[in-house]
Amino acid sequence: MMQPVSLFWFRRDLRVEDNRGLFEALQKGIPVQPVFIFDTNILNDLEEKVDRRVEFIHQALFQLHTQLQQIGAGLDVRVGEPLKIFYDLLKEYTVKNVFTNHDYEPYALERDAAVKAFLESQGVAFHSFKDQVLLEKNEVVKEDGKPYTVFTPYARRWKATLSKEHVKSYPSEKLISACASFGGADFPALATIGFLSAGLPYPSSKWQTDTIKEYKEKRDFPAVKGTTQLGVHLRFGTISVRSLARQAGPLNETFLNELIWRDFYHMILWHFPHVVGNSFRPAYDAIQWRNNQHEFQAWCDGQTGYPIVDAGMRELNSTGYMHNRVRMIVASFLTKHLLVDWRWGEAYFAKKLLDFDLAANNGGWQWAAGSGCDAAPYFRVFNPYLQTQKFDPDLHYIRRWVPEFEELTYTRPIVEHDFARKRCLEVYAKALKPA
């Protein structure tokens, strides 16, 4: 009979270091076999077969597999539907436990519930742990036990709640020798999974102390390197958010607030799953969006005639990244100037962003549209020209991405700002007026 093992199921935690669920698995005294499933329920929805997020995951998994090979272990990588994969794994291994880390998205919750039910029906225990965020679910709530829907009081309570226990390290890397010896299949090529390489570099997972220290002063200026660009690493867990909070959090409160915003949006998604596909504030679902397909395409292509908007969209299309300040500007422009449904913009970002995260992306778009929790009021319409004067005064960012903006060949503005602002206020007011 085969040696009993625990399986550790990697998902949004693609690292050996400071991995809570992996740490718990390795402590059990049973050899641990790490697995990863390329979930076809997700992959089949991706239109582009050159998807840099899939490529990023593939590269991160290869690094994991290489680390594990050095101790005679390895990563068992599968492609398929998770439930079917676990059915196969239970036939191939003598599985006693399955360990993993929490995922909070609606599909993930449904998937995990089905996997857990199947495993328990087979006498296999399913253990899941918090690893992706610092404080989750009901850990930060109001005095009456209800969830916060405004960020500032949430952040205040978050800071009062956070303790050393919440940011402590789980040194899974020190226990990694407890992994089972691996005699499985070779690591699959990206093409085997059905995807192709773009061959482009990714942001580094190494953050600079100076970037964190100067974060408050520089983070709003897209022409300077004032942000860490760690989003993709937090998204896929190639770095530990606990480690980042321990080391970087004390250096700059504004940076720490960004980690709190991340927890806030995950908490909102957990408590209010209707935000997926619907406005957090139901009244905003009555807005009569124009949804002009031609104008939406011009926005996607960075051809609106507004240089700061076009620069952001071209940066996104070229790199999979967009500066945070510019994300707010382009989202406001789409929803307020063009009156295109925020869900269209949300879906476009979901296709293009390397660091796409359902909770944060949804929260950001609903904030811009005014429909979300703690959102910008609907009558706040960003003026792209003033935003440019304030945050790209020397036009370095615009010149990089829209070099033709001073030429006669440059696209004329798709809509006049004052007209668009007035139209937006009228449409919103009509939808939101009391019955």
Secondary structure by P-SEA (a helix, b strand, c coil): cccbbbbbbbcccccccccaaaaaaaacccbbbbbbbccccccccccccccaaaaaaaaaaaaaaaaaaaacbbbbcccccaaaaaaaaaaaccccbbbbbbbccaaaaaaaaaaaaaaaaacbbbbbbbcccccccccccccccccccccaaaaaaaaaacccccccccccccccccccccccccccccccccccccccccccccccaaaaaacccccccccccccccaaaaaaaccccaaaaaaccccccaaaaaaaaaaaaaaaaaaacccccccccccccccccccccaaaaaaaaacccccaaaaaaaaaaaccccccaaaaaaaaaaaaccccccaaaaaaaaaaccccccaaaaaaaaaaaaccccccccccccccaaaaaacccccccccccccccccccccccccccaaaaaaaaaaaaaaacccc
